[in-house]
Amino acid sequence: MPVDVVVEVSRKIHFNVIEQPPAAWTAQQIVGASPWDTTPCYLLRDRDGIYGDYCQRRADGMDMGEVLIAARSPWRSPYVERLIGPIRRECLDHVIVLNEQHLRRVIASYLS
């Protein structure tokens, strides 16, 4: 199950879990990642098709610049990898995830 985590340099702002995210859901996560009516300056993202026209319009509407990482280069996204790596090593490698709701609880507990 893909895990969507939004990070502001060293703070975790927002996370969500869904098995097969549609573009509209992904675009809504961009809004959910803007706490207290503030908007991040940039959306750092990979080249996944989920960030299609819908997400690009949402980011443009929020005056957010998009920064694409190089194709097939996950190490080019150090902020995301710095968070996802510990989640995998310290949390998910030690738990058998039963379903989506269980994954949400496990990650919420880990992040708190």
C-alpha positions as CSV (number, residue, x, y, z in Angstrom):
1,M,0.0,0.0,0.0
2,P,1.4,3.4,-0.9
3,V,2.0,5.8,1.9
4,D,1.8,9.5,1.2
5,V,3.9,11.5,3.6
6,V,4.4,15.3,3.4
7,V,7.4,16.7,5.1
8,E,8.5,20.3,5.7
9,V,12.3,20.0,6.0
10,S,12.3,18.4,9.4
11,R,8.7,18.3,10.5
12,K,6.1,15.7,9.4
13,I,3.1,17.7,8.4
14,H,0.7,15.2,6.9
15,F,0.4,11.5,6.1
16,N,-2.2,9.3,4.5
17,V,-2.6,5.7,3.2
18,I,-4.5,4.4,0.3
19,E,-4.1,1.3,-1.9
20,Q,-4.7,2.7,-5.3
21,P,-4.7,6.5,-5.2
22,P,-6.7,8.4,-7.8
23,A,-5.5,11.8,-9.0
24,A,-8.3,13.7,-7.2
25,W,-7.3,12.0,-3.9
26,T,-3.6,12.9,-4.4
27,A,-4.5,16.5,-5.2
28,Q,-6.6,16.7,-2.0
29,Q,-3.5,15.5,0.0
30,I,-1.7,18.6,-1.3
31,V,-4.4,20.7,0.3
32,G,-4.3,18.6,3.5
33,A,-0.6,19.2,3.7
34,S,-1.0,23.0,4.0
35,P,-1.8,23.5,7.7
36,W,-3.0,26.7,9.2
37,D,-3.7,28.3,5.8
38,T,-0.1,28.3,4.8
39,T,1.2,26.9,1.5
40,P,4.6,25.3,0.9
41,C,6.6,27.0,-1.8
42,Y,7.4,23.8,-3.6
43,L,6.0,20.4,-4.3
44,L,8.9,18.0,-4.6
45,R,7.7,14.9,-6.5
46,D,8.6,12.0,-8.7
47,R,7.3,11.4,-12.2
48,D,4.5,9.1,-11.2
49,G,1.5,9.3,-13.4
50,I,-0.7,10.0,-10.4
51,Y,0.6,13.6,-10.4
52,G,-1.2,14.3,-13.7
53,D,-3.0,17.4,-14.9
54,Y,-5.3,17.5,-11.9
55,C,-2.5,17.7,-9.4
56,Q,-0.6,20.2,-11.5
57,R,-3.6,22.5,-11.6
58,R,-4.1,22.2,-7.9
59,A,-0.4,23.1,-7.2
60,D,-0.7,26.0,-9.7
61,G,-3.8,27.2,-8.0
62,M,-2.0,27.3,-4.7
63,D,1.0,29.1,-6.2
64,M,3.2,26.1,-5.4
65,G,6.2,25.4,-7.7
66,E,6.7,21.9,-8.7
67,V,10.2,20.3,-8.6
68,L,10.5,17.0,-10.4
69,I,13.2,14.6,-9.3
70,A,15.2,12.8,-12.1
71,A,13.6,9.7,-13.6
72,R,14.4,6.5,-11.8
73,S,16.4,8.3,-9.2
74,P,14.8,8.0,-5.7
75,W,18.0,9.1,-4.0
76,R,17.4,12.5,-5.6
77,S,14.6,13.0,-3.1
78,P,16.7,13.1,0.2
79,Y,14.0,14.6,2.4
80,V,11.4,12.0,1.5
81,E,14.0,9.1,1.6
82,R,15.2,10.4,5.0
83,L,11.7,9.8,6.4
84,I,10.6,6.7,4.4
85,G,13.8,4.8,5.3
86,P,13.4,5.0,9.1
87,I,9.6,4.3,8.8
88,R,10.5,1.1,6.9
89,R,13.5,0.0,9.1
90,E,12.2,1.0,12.5
91,C,8.5,0.4,12.1
92,L,7.3,-1.6,9.1
93,D,10.0,-4.2,9.1
94,H,8.9,-5.3,12.6
95,V,5.1,-5.4,12.0
96,I,2.8,-7.5,9.9
97,V,0.3,-5.0,8.5
98,L,-3.1,-6.5,8.4
99,N,-5.1,-3.9,6.4
100,E,-5.2,-0.2,5.5
101,Q,-6.7,0.8,8.8
102,H,-4.0,-1.1,10.7
103,L,-1.3,0.6,8.6
104,R,-2.7,4.0,9.4
105,R,-2.6,3.3,13.2
106,V,0.9,1.9,13.0
107,I,2.3,4.9,11.1
108,A,0.3,7.4,13.2
109,S,1.8,5.8,16.3
110,Y,5.3,5.9,14.9
111,L,5.1,9.5,13.8
112,S,3.8,10.7,17.1
